[in-house]
């Protein structure tokens, strides 16, 4: 990732605001545990949504594998 694409303000949250988002995410997962991947993925997506960046996405392991397989086959 090129630094020119990184928002150093974390969508106006600042570094402390982003740290609070991460802490909220960790607390949410601690409430139900890490054994339900769909819930964990939802928490991650909620955390990333706070960045309000249309190019920031979370991919499940399956989605990532599918994406990399498609790109590997086309090269």
Residue pairs with C-beta under 8 A, 6 or more apart in sequence:
5 55
7 51
7 53
10 17
10 18
10 51
11 50
11 51
11 52
11 53
13 20
13 21
13 50
13 51
18 50
21 47
21 50
22 47
24 47
25 43
25 44
25 46
25 47
28 43
28 46
29 39
29 40
29 43
32 39
34 40
37 60
41 58
41 60
44 58
45 58
48 56
48 57
48 58
59 67
